[in-house]
Amino acid sequence: MKIKCAFLVFFFPLFLLAQNDLLKEIDTPSMENTTELSAFKALKIVNFETTKVIGKGDFYLIISHRFDYLDKGFEDFFGLDGAFTQIKFAYGVSDKVTVQAARSGFQKTYDLGVKWLLANQKSDGFPLAVAFFNSIAANTELDKDNYPSLEFQDRLSYVSQLLISRKFTDNFSLEMAPTFFYENFLVEVLDENNNVITPNPQDKAQFALGMGGRYKLSKRFSLNLDYGVHLNRASQSVFKNPLSVGMDIDTGGHIFQILFTNARAMHEAGFLGHTTGDWGKGEISFGFNLIRVF
């Protein structure tokens, strides 16, 4: 409870500031020489969503791949023999609203999401880009034979994020993503003797803070990094915070992202709540995000 209160106290002034500036922006006539600044080139930093949305009527196909951990060695060809794939479709309903639908191999997950851009950073105006992202995901891997009382709602998880980014220079951008997510089904937590702890010490309502950035190396290349801090994870949990490093490659027709991460899940509740990899032990997954615009 203390963590939840601290989370709200820390970010409440930020909400008020953003609201006041947004209202001021509505009341102020737009300036012809004000330019909107885009902090990120792609829809993802690496794992976390960016404040970028799709233009009205545009359609994106995004194919993401996460191989198994490199510590598997040559026998598993350094993780290449085991992989999770996500196929996502995204559409610009308007210049401010993007909807998306995806299916990934991790937990055989289907998820739906919507991103709403509240404000763009402007050269002579509002200093931040602000967006809301909300998603719902269904874990279809859960087997009713193993969980006889399982109902459909038990498969669901929900995510809400406030995405706040700023382009500081032509080369350097940062983003913060305070996140709330809720899982109806919790993985069993074991004690030091591998006995199930009951009741489950992990709250279904969970809080995290995502942060990330992009540094432009050249016209077509940028170095990206993002990290998520779980704020109320049970102390006995085996799960880790997701840390990911990647590179944007702009090929003209699409953005290609190559990356290394300790998270193999690609939907938000998955990589925030179910990352098992440990960078210190070489449990690092190689992967990529391929974005094609139609």
Backbone as a ProteinNet text record, in pm:
[ID]
protein_1_A
[PRIMARY]
MKIKCAFLVFFFPLFLLAQNDLLKEIDTPSMENTTELSAFKALKIVNFETTKVIGKGDFYLIISHRFDYLDKGFEDFFGLDGAFTQIKFAYGVSDKVTVQAARSGFQKTYDLGVKWLLANQKSDGFPLAVAFFNSIAANTELDKDNYPSLEFQDRLSYVSQLLISRKFTDNFSLEMAPTFFYENFLVEVLDENNNVITPNPQDKAQFALGMGGRYKLSKRFSLNLDYGVHLNRASQSVFKNPLSVGMDIDTGGHIFQILFTNARAMHEAGFLGHTTGDWGKGEISFGFNLIRVF
[TERTIARY]
82.4	0	86	198.1	287.3	344.4	379.3	435.9	332.9	206.7	100	79.4	77.4	57.7	173.1	294.9	411.8	407.6	362.7	351.4	256.8	138.9	39.6	87.6	150.6	199.3	305.5	391.8	502.3	452.1	351.1	309	187.9	117.8	1	34	143.7	178.7	206.5	261.7	290.6	162.2	59.5	-70.2	-129.4	-121.7	-175.9	-103.6	30.2	109.3	71.2	61.9	26.6	-112.5	-207.6	-343.8	-349.7	-280.2	-281	-220.8	-108.1	-44.9	-130.2	-201.6	-288.1	-404.6	-462.9	-572	-524.9	-403	-345.6	-326.2	-284.6	-259.1	-387.3	-501	-629.4	-672.9	-646.5	-689.8	-599	-479.2	-381.4	-383.8	-396.3	-393.8	-263.3	-272.3	-152.9	-64	65.7	162.2	206.7	210	242.3	384.7	474.6	614.1	645.7	541.8	563.1	571.2	676.1	698.5	680.6	606.4	592	717.8	767.2	890.8	859.9	916.5	897.1	1017.9	992.2	1101.4	1153.1	1063.7	1101.2	1055.5	1132.2	1104.6	1006.8	1012.2	931.4	825.1	732.2	626	676.3	792.1	851.7	991	1029.8	1170.9	1249	1224.6	1265.9	1147	1111.3	989.5	875.1	908.4	805.2	752.4	621.7	560.2	620.2	628.9	669.2	545.3	565.2	454.2	416.5	487.5	456.4	325	241.3	119.7	124	35.1	29.3	-60.1	-25.1	-107.4	-242.6	-340	-476.1	-476.4	-536.3	-548.4	-427.8	-317.3	-197.3	-212.8	-150.7	-159.6	-18.6	10.5	143	133.3	231.3	252.2	382.7	376.6	493.9	518	634.2	672.6	788.7	767.4	869.4	910.7	1037.6	1093.1	1183.3	1169.7	1259.2	1309.8	1439.6	1498	1521.2	1558.8	1587.4	1718.3	1750.5	1865.8	1997.7	2091.1	2220.9	2299.1	2269.6	2346.4	2317.3	2222.6	2192.4	2311	2398	2518.7	2495.5	2597	2594.9	2491.2	2463.4	2367	2230.6	2193.1	2066.1	2091.9	2213.6	2260	2236.5	2277	2271.3	2130.1	2031.6	1893.3	1812.9	1874.9	1802.8	1702.7	1720.8	1628.2	1495.9	1493.6	1369.9	1335.7	1216.4	1182.6	1033.7	1001.4	863.3	847.7	736.8	709	578.8	576.8	453.7	424.5	300.7	254.7	150.8	174.7	86.6	42.3	-83.9	-138.2	-178.5	-141.7	-174.5	-233.6	-332.2	-403.2	-427.7	-408.7	-433.2	-577.8	-656.9	-797.6	-806.2	-716.3	-702.1	-555	-520.6	-381.5	-344.7	-442.8	-418.1	-441.6	-510.6	-549.3	-502.4	-431.4	-384.8	-442.8	-495.6	-542.5	-454.6	-441	-355	-407.9	-375.5	-412.5	-293.6	-268.2	-147.8	-172.1	-89.8	-86	59.4	97.1	235.8	243	357.9	377.4	392.6	440.9	455.7	318.2	292.2	163	48.4	82.9	-18.4	-115.7	-56.6	-129.9	-190.5	-316.7	-382.7	-398.9	-367.9	-389	-438.1	-516.5	-570.6	-524.4	-487.9	-439.2	-484.6	-486.2	-516.1	-422.2	-369.1	-281.9	-344	-354.1	-418	-317.2	-279.5	-185	-258.7	-222.3	-286.6	-221.5	-90	-18.4	113.2	152.8	282.4	378.1	503	604.4	618	628.4	639.9	762	821.8	946.5	928	812.1	786.6	658.9	635.2	512.9	527.1	433.3	430.3	559.4	627.8	763	768	651.6	650.2	551.7	574.4	471.9	409.3	276.1	204.2	101	98.9	2.1	-43.4	-164.5	-215	-210.1	-170.2	-174.9	-249	-346.6	-423	-431.6	-421.8	-431.3	-497.2	-548.7	-603.7	-547.4	-504.3	-441.9	-506.5	-512.1	-568.4	-462.9	-436.6	-342.4	-419.3	-404.9	-479.7	-401.6	-282.4	-201.7	-250.8	-320.4	-371.7	-465	-439.6	-512.6	-619.4	-742.2	-851.9	-838.8	-767.6	-745.3	-660.5	-568.6	-483.7	-551.5	-644.6	-716.2	-865.8	-929.4	-1069.8	-1167.1	-1136.4	-1226.7	-1196.3	-1105.6	-1064.3	-1181.3	-1197.5	-1297.5	-1226.8	-1300.2	-1236.1	-1170.7	-1236.7	-1179.9	-1048.3	-1025.8	-899.7	-781.1	-806.5	-700	-656.7	-732.1	-713	-617.1	-544.2	-462.3	-486.5	-471.5	-502.4	-384	-358.7	-246	-290.9	-249.5	-268.7	-136	-96.2	31	12	81.2	95.5	235.3	243.8	371.9	408.7	526.3	571.1	711	727.1	858.8	899.8	1030.7	1084	1204.4	1205.4	1321.6	1406.9	1521.8	1606.4	1692	1744.5	1822.9	1783.2	1842.5	1814.3	1853.7	1946.2	1997.3	1945.4	1897	1871.7	1727.9	1660.5	1522.5	1509.5	1420	1392.3	1241.9	1205.1	1063.5	1049.4	939.5	900	760.8	735.3	606.8	555.4	495.2	429.5	317.6	314.7	229.8	152.7	26.9	-54.6	-96.9	-78.5	-131.1	-191.5	-289.9	-368.9	-377.7	-340.2	-346.2	-449.5	-546.5	-647.3	-592.5	-491.3	-428.6	-284.4	-247.6	-112.2	-36.7	88.8	174.5	203.4	204	231.9	372.8	385.6	514	561.2	686.8	741.8	835.8	843.9	938.8	1074.3	1168	1303.6	1308.1	1200.7	1193	1106.6	1076.8	994.8	852.3	802.8	663	582.1	460.2	374.7	334.5	351.4	312.6	165.4	87	-54.8	-90.1	-169.9	-216.6	-101.7	-124	-20.1	20.7	150.3	194	195.3	178.7	181.2	41.8	31.7	-94.5	-129.7	-258	-301.7	-285.3	-308.4	-287	-139.7	-73.4	70.9	108.9	220.4	267.1	411	440.6	575.9	607.6	735.2	780.8	876	836.1	921.4	997.8	1119	1199.8	1286.9	1314.4	1396.3	1440.4	1526.8	1578.5	1630.9	1658.1	1709.4	1819.7	1931.9	2039.4	2070.7	2054.5	2074.5	2223.4	2268.8	2410.4	2440.7	2345.8	2360.8	2221.1	2213.8	2084.8	1995.6	2054.4	1975.6	1987.7	2072.2	2094.7	2075.8	2015.7	2006.8	2021.4	2074.6	2090.2	1976.6	1906.3	1789.6	1808.9	1746	1751.9	1624.8	1566.7	1456.8	1464.6	1403.3	1410.8	1281.2	1230.3	1108	1132.3	1092	1105.3	968.9	958.4	835	833	726	725.2	664.3	588.5	530.5	536.9	650.1	669.8	691.8	632.1	651	798.5	847.9	990.5	1036	944.5	979.7	975.2	933.5	915.5	1049	1046.8	1167.4	1179.5	1078.4	1078.6	1168.5	1218	1315.7	1258.4	1327.8	1293.2	1347	1267.8	1313.1	1409.9	1524.5	1624.5	1653.8	1643.4	1658.7	1742.7	1829.4	1914.6	1893.7	1877.3	1852.7	1902.8	1881.5	1922	1813.2	1775.6	1685.3	1767.3	1719.8	1780.5	1672.6	1686.1	1588.5	1628.3	1548.9	1581.2	1505.1	1427.4	1350	1204.2	1179.2	1042.4	991.9	1083.2	1042.5	1155.8	1119.8	1218.7	1246.5	1371.9	1412.5	1486.7	1440.2	1503.7	1566	1694.8	1759	1786.2	1784.2	1785.7	1838.7	1875.9	1911.3	1831.9	1770	1682	1677.9	1645.4	1623.1	1475.6	1391.6	1247.8	1210.3	1143.6	1103	958.4	879.8	741.6	742.7	642.6	637.3	515.1	419.1	308.1	342.1	281.4	325	318.3	204.9	193.9	292	326.4	420.5	561.5	614.8	754.5	770.8	665.3	675.4	658.2	573.8	543.1	603.2	660.7	703	842.4	926.2	1063.9	1147.1	1214.6	1295.5	1445.2	1483.4	1623.9	1706.3	1830.3	1924.7	2045.1	2065	2176.4	2310	2324.2	2449.4	2483.5	2382.6	2403.3	2402.5	2401.6	2400.3	2264.5	2159.9	2024	1967.7	2020.4	1990.2	1935.8	1826.7	1763.1	1794.4	1835.8	1850.1	1715.3	1683.3	1555.6	1551.8	1435.5	1416.9	1269.9	1246.6	1114	1122.7	1039.2	1035.7	904.3	911.4	793.2	780.7	668.4	642.2	519.8	530.2	420.6	353.7	219.7	143.9	59.4
-120.1	0	125.4	124	239.4	268.6	162.1	181.6	242.5	194.3	248.3	396.3	432.5	573.5	658.7	609.3	684	702.9	600.6	607	719.9	725.1	826.9	966.4	977.7	1108.2	1161.2	1073.8	1116.3	1167.4	1099.3	1133.7	1227.1	1249	1335.3	1477.3	1538.3	1672.6	1674.4	1564.9	1558.4	1558.6	1487.8	1487.9	1628.7	1697.8	1832.8	1927.5	1917.4	2003.1	1981.5	1853.8	1823.3	1874.8	1859.7	1904.4	2055.6	2129.6	2275.6	2323.9	2262.8	2303.7	2269	2156.3	2117.3	2215.4	2255.2	2351.3	2485.8	2526.2	2651.4	2647.8	2528.9	2513	2526.4	2477.8	2487.3	2632.7	2712	2852.1	2944.2	2898.1	2984	2960.5	3066.6	3049.2	2985.4	2894.2	2825	2921.4	2902.2	2985.5	2914.3	2985.3	2925.5	2871.2	2932.9	2890.1	2782.7	2729.2	2622.8	2488.8	2413.9	2285.4	2172.2	2067.6	1951.5	1865.6	1821.2	1744.5	1598.8	1506.9	1364.8	1309.5	1257.9	1208.5	1072.9	993	857.3	828.7	745.7	710.5	594.4	502.5	380.5	381.4	286.9	275.7	221.8	155	100.8	160.4	183.5	214.3	85.7	-14.6	-152.8	-241.7	-249.5	-319.1	-222.4	-107.9	-12.5	67.8	97.8	184.9	325.1	392.6	532.9	620.8	750.5	844.2	859.7	795.6	804	731.7	793.7	729.4	725.1	646.1	628.6	736.2	782.7	880.4	823	907.6	864.4	783.9	665.3	580.6	493.6	512.8	430.9	294.6	195.9	58.9	2.7	-50	-105	-256	-326.8	-467	-473.4	-529.9	-538.7	-685.2	-734.8	-871.6	-866	-924.4	-924.3	-1067.1	-1082.2	-1214.7	-1207	-1303.9	-1315	-1459.4	-1477	-1609.8	-1647.9	-1774.4	-1819.7	-1755.9	-1774.9	-1707.6	-1758.8	-1666.9	-1699	-1801.2	-1812	-1904.8	-2051.8	-2076.5	-2214.1	-2277.8	-2194.1	-2245.8	-2301.3	-2368.7	-2415.3	-2524.8	-2602.6	-2712.2	-2660.7	-2545.4	-2482	-2365.4	-2364.7	-2260	-2121.7	-2108.8	-1982.2	-1922.3	-2013	-1967.9	-1964	-1983	-1969.5	-2083.5	-2195	-2306.9	-2287.5	-2196.3	-2170	-2022.5	-1992.5	-1852	-1828.3	-1705.7	-1658.4	-1551.8	-1556.8	-1459.3	-1387.6	-1259.5	-1181.2	-1115.6	-1127.6	-1058	-956.2	-831	-722.5	-639.4	-597.5	-505.9	-377.9	-264.1	-135.3	-43.5	35.3	121.9	258.5	362.7	498.4	537.7	534.7	575.6	724.5	799.8	942.8	976.4	1103.2	1142.6	1139.6	1114.4	1110.5	972.9	884.5	755.9	640.2	546.7	425	303.9	209.1	83.6	-29.1	-135.5	-245.3	-378.2	-485	-620.1	-710.7	-804.5	-887.8	-1027.4	-1118.6	-1255.2	-1295.1	-1348.7	-1388.6	-1528.7	-1593.8	-1729.6	-1740.2	-1633.5	-1636	-1646.3	-1755.8	-1785.5	-1786.7	-1799.1	-1800	-1683.6	-1564.3	-1444.8	-1368.4	-1329	-1234.4	-1104.3	-991.1	-864.6	-755.6	-667.7	-551	-426.2	-322.3	-200.2	-75.3	34.6	164.8	268.4	354.3	462.7	595.2	686.1	815.7	925.6	999.6	1110.1	1231.5	1275.8	1391.9	1522.4	1520.3	1643.4	1607.9	1688.3	1674.8	1779.3	1744.9	1843.9	1942.8	2070.9	2174.4	2261.1	2306.7	2382.7	2511.7	2575.3	2700	2689.2	2569.7	2551	2445.2	2352.8	2249.3	2168.1	2148.5	2090.2	1937.9	1870.4	1725.2	1667.8	1542.3	1463.9	1372.8	1365.5	1288.2	1200.5	1072.8	979.1	880.7	829.5	719.3	592.5	482.8	352.1	255.3	186.2	87.1	-40.3	-155.1	-281.3	-387.3	-488.4	-605.2	-728.1	-827.1	-946.3	-1071.5	-1175.3	-1303.6	-1412.6	-1481.3	-1593.4	-1720.9	-1768.2	-1886.8	-2015.5	-2004.1	-2121.9	-2196.5	-2127.4	-2190.5	-2305.6	-2420.9	-2543.4	-2571	-2584.3	-2608.6	-2744.6	-2836.7	-2966.5	-2951.7	-2854.7	-2828.2	-2736.6	-2654.1	-2559.6	-2575.1	-2675.4	-2707.2	-2591.1	-2503.4	-2391.8	-2267.8	-2281.5	-2168.3	-2112.9	-1980.5	-1911.9	-1816.7	-1769.2	-1688	-1563.5	-1498	-1375	-1399.2	-1524.9	-1556.1	-1546	-1554	-1547.4	-1403.2	-1305.7	-1167.8	-1089.1	-998.1	-899.1	-764.1	-659	-523.7	-431.7	-338.6	-246.4	-104.1	-9.8	133.2	203.9	283.5	355.6	501.6	588.1	726.7	740.4	774.6	786.4	933.4	968.3	1108.1	1114.3	1182.7	1187.4	1331.7	1347.8	1479	1458.8	1532.1	1536.4	1653.9	1623.9	1728	1794.4	1714.6	1764.8	1686.1	1718.8	1642.9	1496.6	1468.7	1332.2	1256.9	1328.6	1265.6	1284.8	1171.3	1173	1080.2	1115	1032	1014.5	906.3	881.7	817.4	850.4	782.1	725.4	608.3	541.2	482.3	564.6	508.9	414	296.3	188	120.4	91.3	6.2	-114.9	-235	-353	-450	-522.9	-611	-747.9	-851.6	-988.2	-1068.1	-1123.7	-1205.1	-1339.8	-1390.5	-1517.2	-1490	-1535.5	-1516.2	-1648.4	-1644.4	-1762	-1793.1	-1922	-1961.1	-1918.1	-1870.1	-1828.8	-1936.4	-1976.8	-2082.8	-2026.3	-2097	-2056.2	-2121.9	-2107.1	-2159.1	-2311.9	-2377.2	-2524	-2572.4	-2478.7	-2508.3	-2550.4	-2500.5	-2520.7	-2397.7	-2420.5	-2309.3	-2225.6	-2094.5	-2002.5	-1966.9	-1988.6	-1953.9	-1866.6	-1761.9	-1714.2	-1654.7	-1639.9	-1586.3	-1445.6	-1424.1	-1293.6	-1182.1	-1217.5	-1116.9	-1056.3	-924.8	-856.5	-867.7	-883	-882.4	-743	-641.2	-503	-468.9	-434.9	-414.9	-280.7	-226.1	-95.4	-106.2	-30	-29.5	109	135.2	259.2	222.1	254.9	232.2	358.1	340.9	455.2	410.2	501.5	463.8	585.3	560.4	671.2	626.3	724.3	702.2	803.5	754.8	844.2	818.7	920.7	909.5	911.1	802.2	789.5	846.5	836.2	887.9	906.1	937.2	961.7	838.7	720.3	597.2	505.3	540.6	452.1	527.3	457.5	512.9	400.3	434	339.7	362.6	255.7	264.6	178.9	220.9	144.6	168.9	63	83.9	-15.4	23.8	-53.4	-33.1	-140.5	-131.5	-174	-90.2	-120.7	-161.3	-286	-333.4	-280.8	-210.3	-139.1	-217.4	-322.6	-398.9	-549.1	-593.9	-737.2	-807.3	-925.8	-1005.1	-1038.1	-1028	-1048	-1189.5	-1287.1	-1425.7	-1456.9	-1362	-1386.2	-1409.9	-1496.3	-1524.2	-1429.9	-1348.6	-1264.3	-1141.6	-1091	-982.1	-858.9	-747.3	-627	-637	-597.6	-608.5	-496.2	-535.8	-442.1	-477.9	-381.3	-408.3	-300.5	-344.5	-254.7	-288.1	-186.1	-212.3	-101.4	-120.9	-22.4	-8.5	116.5	145.8	156.1	88.5	100.1	145.6	265.3	321.8	286	199.5	155.3	233.8	331.4	410.3	367.1	241.4	191.8	144	112	63.6	82.7	65.3	68.1	-76	-109.4	-242.2	-223.8	-291.3	-281.7	-415.8	-416	-534.1	-507.2	-613.2	-587.8	-707.1	-677.3	-777.9	-745.9	-847.7	-825.9	-949.3	-929.1	-1044	-1082.1	-1014.7	-1041.7	-1106.6	-1220	-1287.7	-1259.3	-1209.9	-1170.5	-1035.8	-1013	-888.9	-802.9	-854.9	-771	-718	-606.3	-529.8	-609.4	-672.9	-748.2	-865.1	-915	-1026.3	-987	-881.1	-847.4	-774.5	-708.8	-643.7	-742.6	-843.5	-934.2	-1072.4	-1110.6	-1249.3	-1263	-1165.2	-1175.3	-1258.8	-1359.9	-1449.3	-1435.7	-1371.9	-1364.5	-1277.6	-1317.1	-1243	-1206.6	-1077	-1032.6	-1082.8	-1085.8	-1126.7	-1272.9	-1353.9	-1497.1	-1531.1	-1428.8	-1452.7	-1493	-1473.8	-1507.1	-1390.1	-1375.6	-1262.2	-1316.2	-1258.2	-1300.7	-1201.8	-1255.2	-1173.1	-1168.2	-1054	-1043.4	-926.2	-905.3	-792.9	-754.2	-629.2	-577.2	-525	-578.2	-534.9	-463.4	-336.7	-254.4	-218.8	-253.4	-223.1	-134.5	-25.2	71.3	50.1	48.1	32.8	157.9
0	0	0	77.1	79.8	-58.8	-131.5	-266.1	-357.7	-347.9	-432.4	-404.8	-275.4	-239.2	-289.8	-274.2	-320.3	-470.3	-538.7	-684.7	-726.4	-657.2	-691.3	-653.8	-536	-491.4	-585.2	-634.3	-720.9	-855.2	-908.4	-1044.6	-1050.9	-937.3	-941.6	-986	-935.3	-984.5	-1133.8	-1185.2	-1328.5	-1409.5	-1357.6	-1424.6	-1426	-1313.3	-1304.3	-1397.4	-1401.8	-1489.3	-1634.5	-1672.3	-1810.9	-1843.8	-1747.8	-1770.6	-1787.8	-1699.4	-1708	-1839.4	-1879.7	-2003.8	-2124.2	-2116.7	-2227.4	-2239.9	-2125.3	-2128.8	-2180.5	-2139.1	-2186.8	-2337	-2387	-2528.5	-2608.9	-2551.2	-2618.7	-2631	-2523.6	-2520.8	-2599.7	-2633.7	-2701.9	-2851.6	-2932.6	-3077.2	-3121.5	-3219.4	-3266.4	-3344.1	-3332.1	-3402.3	-3528	-3638.7	-3766.5	-3769.1	-3690.9	-3694.3	-3590.4	-3521.3	-3424.6	-3496	-3466.2	-3530.7	-3430.9	-3469.5	-3385	-3394.5	-3278.5	-3272.9	-3239	-3314.3	-3290.7	-3215	-3093.8	-3010.1	-3057	-3117.5	-3157	-3298.9	-3365.9	-3505	-3515	-3419.1	-3423.6	-3314.4	-3322.7	-3223.6	-3090.6	-3090.3	-2969	-2951.1	-2824.3	-2796.6	-2821.5	-2739.7	-2765.8	-2733.3	-2604.4	-2563.2	-2533.1	-2475.3	-2435.1	-2553.9	-2549.1	-2648.1	-2639.5	-2753.3	-2756.3	-2770.6	-2768.8	-2786.9	-2934.7	-3023	-3165.9	-3195.7	-3277.6	-3327	-3479.2	-3537	-3681.9	-3742.8	-3860.4	-3929.7	-3968.7	-3982.4	-4016.8	-4146.8	-4139.5	-4257	-4286.8	-4213.2	-4235.7	-4167.4	-4227.4	-4178.2	-4162.9	-4044.3	-4015.8	-3991.8	-4041.9	-4006	-3927.8	-3806.3	-3719.7	-3685.2	-3720.2	-3687.5	-3588.5	-3470.5	-3365.4	-3334.2	-3303.3	-3277.5	-3155.6	-3064.3	-2949.4	-2943.5	-2965.9	-2957.9	-2811.7	-2790.1	-2655.1	-2606.6	-2480.1	-2421.6	-2480.1	-2491.8	-2551.6	-2471.5	-2340.2	-2257.4	-2289.8	-2379.7	-2420.5	-2493.3	-2547.8	-2611.8	-2751.1	-2801.9	-2940.9	-2963.1	-2859.1	-2873.8	-2919.7	-2869.1	-2908.7	-3004.2	-3061.8	-3152.3	-3092.3	-2964.4	-2891.1	-2890.3	-2875	-2860.1	-2987.8	-3101.8	-3228.8	-3252.1	-3182.9	-3202	-3129.2	-3033.7	-2959.8	-2970.1	-3017.6	-3040.2	-3019.6	-2979.7	-2975.9	-3084	-3154.4	-3259.9	-3229.5	-3256.3	-3245.6	-3380.5	-3423.8	-3544.1	-3500.6	-3536.4	-3493.2	-3612.9	-3609	-3707.7	-3635.1	-3689.8	-3628.7	-3734.8	-3693.1	-3788.3	-3725.6	-3807.3	-3760.9	-3781.5	-3674.8	-3683	-3712	-3651.1	-3676.9	-3656.1	-3670.8	-3647.8	-3500.2	-3413.8	-3269.7	-3208.5	-3279.3	-3220.5	-3308.2	-3246.8	-3314.1	-3242.4	-3318.3	-3260.8	-3312.9	-3233.7	-3275.2	-3222.6	-3294.4	-3255.1	-3282.3	-3190.3	-3203.9	-3149.9	-3198.5	-3145.3	-3132	-3014.2	-2992.9	-2934.9	-2956.2	-2909.3	-2759.3	-2693.2	-2547.4	-2483.5	-2414.6	-2352.4	-2453.9	-2581.7	-2689.7	-2669.5	-2661.5	-2619.7	-2737.1	-2720.6	-2810.4	-2732.9	-2797.4	-2726.7	-2820.3	-2763.3	-2833.4	-2760.1	-2834.6	-2771.4	-2844	-2771.5	-2830.2	-2768.9	-2853.6	-2809.1	-2852.3	-2757.1	-2781.8	-2751.1	-2853.3	-2837	-2785.3	-2664.9	-2603.4	-2645.8	-2660.3	-2695.8	-2761.7	-2857	-2922.4	-2867.8	-2857	-2822.5	-2937.5	-2903.9	-3006.3	-2979.8	-3086.7	-3075.2	-2996	-3009.4	-2937.2	-2853.9	-2799.3	-2723.4	-2617.1	-2614	-2511.2	-2514.8	-2401.5	-2402.7	-2406.2	-2400	-2393.1	-2493.4	-2528.9	-2597.9	-2493.9	-2493	-2391.5	-2460.5	-2423.6	-2481.1	-2375.3	-2392.3	-2312.1	-2395.5	-2331.8	-2397.3	-2307.4	-2363.5	-2289.3	-2371.6	-2303	-2375.1	-2288.2	-2353.6	-2287.8	-2357.9	-2281.3	-2337.8	-2280.7	-2362.9	-2320.9	-2333.1	-2222.6	-2218.1	-2252.6	-2377.3	-2419.3	-2394.8	-2335.3	-2306.5	-2182.8	-2094.5	-1973.5	-2010.6	-1951.5	-1985.1	-1880.1	-1926.1	-1831.9	-1764.1	-1826	-1761.1	-1635	-1637.7	-1520.8	-1419.8	-1468.6	-1382.2	-1409.3	-1349.6	-1379.4	-1357.2	-1262.8	-1233.7	-1317.5	-1413.5	-1496.3	-1576.2	-1573.8	-1654.9	-1749.9	-1851.3	-1953.6	-1894.7	-1800.8	-1744.3	-1671.2	-1628	-1561.4	-1656.4	-1784.6	-1884.8	-1913.9	-1865.4	-1908.4	-1819.7	-1882.4	-1812.1	-1876.6	-1798.3	-1843.9	-1814.5	-1906.7	-1890.9	-1922.9	-1839.7	-1867.2	-1844.7	-1942	-1933.5	-1971.7	-1901.3	-1942.4	-2000.9	-2127.6	-2197	-2207	-2156.7	-2153.9	-2213	-2324.8	-2389.2	-2417.8	-2435.2	-2474.5	-2564.6	-2673	-2761.4	-2716.7	-2655.2	-2599.4	-2706.8	-2798.3	-2910.6	-3034.5	-3148	-3270.1	-3255.5	-3163.4	-3149.6	-3027.5	-2926.5	-2797.1	-2749.9	-2716.2	-2665.8	-2546.5	-2454.5	-2337.9	-2320.7	-2251.2	-2222.2	-2085.1	-2017.2	-1894.3	-1914.9	-1851.9	-1872.3	-1741.6	-1652.7	-1534.4	-1577.5	-1518.1	-1568	-1455.1	-1483.8	-1397.7	-1479.3	-1423.7	-1492.1	-1392.1	-1441.1	-1354.1	-1419.3	-1343.6	-1394.4	-1315.8	-1385.1	-1317.9	-1273.8	-1345.1	-1308.8	-1268.9	-1149.7	-1099.8	-1098.1	-1141	-1134	-987.8	-953.8	-816.3	-774.8	-651.9	-597	-498.9	-511.9	-427.9	-322.1	-209	-106.5	-132.1	-39.4	-60.3	-67	-21.7	-27.5	-144.1	-234.6	-352.9	-317.7	-206.9	-170.7	-210.1	-256.7	-299.6	-178.9	-190.8	-84.6	-102.1	1	-3.4	117.4	96.4	-34	-114.2	-242.7	-330.7	-283.7	-255.5	-203.6	-308.9	-435.5	-540.7	-559.8	-553	-579.9	-727.5	-755	-894.9	-955.2	-875.3	-918.6	-900	-1009.5	-1005.9	-1069.5	-1021.6	-1066.7	-1115.5	-1218.3	-1273.8	-1328.4	-1341.6	-1404.4	-1517	-1637.9	-1753.2	-1788.5	-1837.8	-1880.6	-1996.8	-2085.7	-2200.4	-2278.5	-2374.5	-2452.6	-2587.3	-2669.1	-2804.5	-2832.4	-2884.5	-2924.6	-3071.1	-3152	-3296	-3328.9	-3389.7	-3425.4	-3562.2	-3653.4	-3789.4	-3848.2	-3974.2	-4038.6	-4032.4	-4037.9	-4046	-3924	-3827.5	-3713.3	-3581.6	-3484.8	-3349.6	-3248.8	-3131	-3020.9	-2921.9	-2887.1	-2799.9	-2674.9	-2564.9	-2441.1	-2361.5	-2304.1	-2209.9	-2094.4	-1982.5	-1858.7	-1781.6	-1721.5	-1642.5	-1499	-1404.9	-1262	-1207.6	-1162.2	-1099.3	-956.4	-918.2	-791.1	-675.2	-701.9	-589.7	-616.4	-669.2	-691.1	-556.4	-542.9	-421.2	-403	-281.5	-255.3	-290.5	-288	-317.3	-467.9	-548	-691.2	-761.8	-862	-940.8	-1060.6	-1084.9	-1203.4	-1186	-1298.8	-1301.8	-1372.5	-1353.7	-1428.8	-1571.9	-1671.6	-1810.5	-1850.1	-1904.1	-1955.1	-2100.1	-2188.7	-2331.7	-2398.8	-2488.6	-2567.2	-2714.1	-2796.1	-2937.5	-3027.1	-3155.1	-3254.3	-3360.2	-3389.2	-3500.7	-3628.8	-3732.8	-3864.8	-3961.6	-4011.4	-4104.3	-4247	-4308.5	-4445.3	-4551.2	-4510	-4604.9	-4607.2	-4641	-4644.5	-4510.4	-4419	-4288.5	-4188.2	-4059.8	-3952.2	-3910.1	-3900	-3853.4	-3722.7	-3617.6	-3486.7	-3449.9	-3420.1	-3365.6	-3217.6	-3135.6	-2992.5	-2914.2	-2790.3	-2690.6	-2564.2	-2505.1	-2390.7	-2302.5	-2175.4	-2087.4	-2081.2	-2161.9	-2165.6	-2298.3	-2291.9	-2414.2	-2449.8	-2355.6	-2384.4	-2455.8	-2540.3	-2616.8	-2585.5	-2508.2	-2463.6	-2324.3	-2287.2	-2170.1	-2040.1	-2010.8	-1886.2	-1884.6	-2003.4	-2013.6	-1976.3	-2040.3	-2011.5	-1878.6	-1828.8	-1698.3	-1583.8	-1604.2	-1495.3	-1504.3	-1620.6	-1638.7	-1699.9	-1682.1	-1732.3	-1636	-1689.6	-1606.6	-1631.7	-1740.2	-1776.5	-1683.2	-1664.9	-1581	-1667.4	-1690.9	-1774.5	-1718.7	-1586.8	-1524.5	-1546.6	-1581.3	-1605	-1754.5	-1838.2	-1982.4	-2035.7	-1954.5	-1999.1	-2077.5	-2197.3	-2285	-2416.5	-2460.2	-2583.8	-2695.7	-2809.8	-2929.8	-3000.8	-3059	-3128.7	-3223.7	-3281.2	-3372.4	-3379.7	-3418	-3452.3	-3595	-3681.2	-3820.6	-3845.1	-3883.7	-3903.3	-4050.7	-4109.3	-4250	-4261.4	-4334.2	-4348.2	-4483.7	-4480.5	-4604.5	-4630.7
[MASK]
++++++++++++++++++++++++++++++++++++++++++++++++++++++++++++++++++++++++++++++++++++++++++++++++++++++++++++++++++++++++++++++++++++++++++++++++++++++++++++++++++++++++++++++++++++++++++++++++++++++++++++++++++++++++++++++++++++++++++++++++++++++++++++++++++++++++++++++++++++++++++++++++++++++

